[in-house]
């Protein structure tokens, strides 16, 4: 009797200081090893001094594959925090004669430093610029009710989908979902008020995303300033804007929160994380780092290392004058089927 495969999907948020650097790995046989059967690079930005080990890791994963291949490269934003490490990664991959098979880009043109970096990276992997796909305004794979969502990439039951894009004339950010029916990871490039409204307006979103869902909270989003303004004056427009954040948190309802933390940006903010804790899963006790905003008791605010059993994870794990700074990648994984066959137990 043929035993059905139970592929393993692993989403890794790699340590890069302030920035966004992610890798999706799929293993058809359900066993994580050097040679992945599918690799997707999600953004490539951060602080050079911190990102070297992560860039080496990506290079090793590509080199281990017979065809030296990235199946998909996606940019959820085109700012430097999502693209400024591309030249360094290209310098590692070009000697391997690495290739990519698909590229999806936020925006509609090639203007600016970020797009120039993307163009250079695409060319270094011998991929045609004419084959690059661009995100359109108000694009979502989840808008059709009563039908299965569409996708931009699929491998062995794991899908990469667009949750939402900007609704303005210029598309500045895309929100991705990586999911296999058991779990999903929501990956925003940025979180503006308009983007949060667009996601909250998607019909029946909570029932269309798998119940086990992690949300990546990006650096330098509108959330930090919104929460800060609300603390100063919780009335009027600030109250209206905070309602947008609360509606978004309820619509996505994450069971886990992940942050690529960068102390130079003051992210993540403790009071932002608190807006997304209602449905967080419980697990093993661990530490995470956040910035506690100023208040009457502490007019300067402070970085804190906190201990929790809730599913809050930051790439910066401990930080502070009295503590050793530690950091590492965030790993989120799931097999395609939650019930194992007799041969898998």
Order of alpha helices (4+ residues) and beta strands (2+ residues): beta-beta-beta-alpha-beta-beta-alpha-alpha-beta-beta-alpha-beta-beta-beta-beta-beta-alpha-alpha-beta-alpha-alpha-beta-alpha-beta-beta-beta-beta-beta-beta
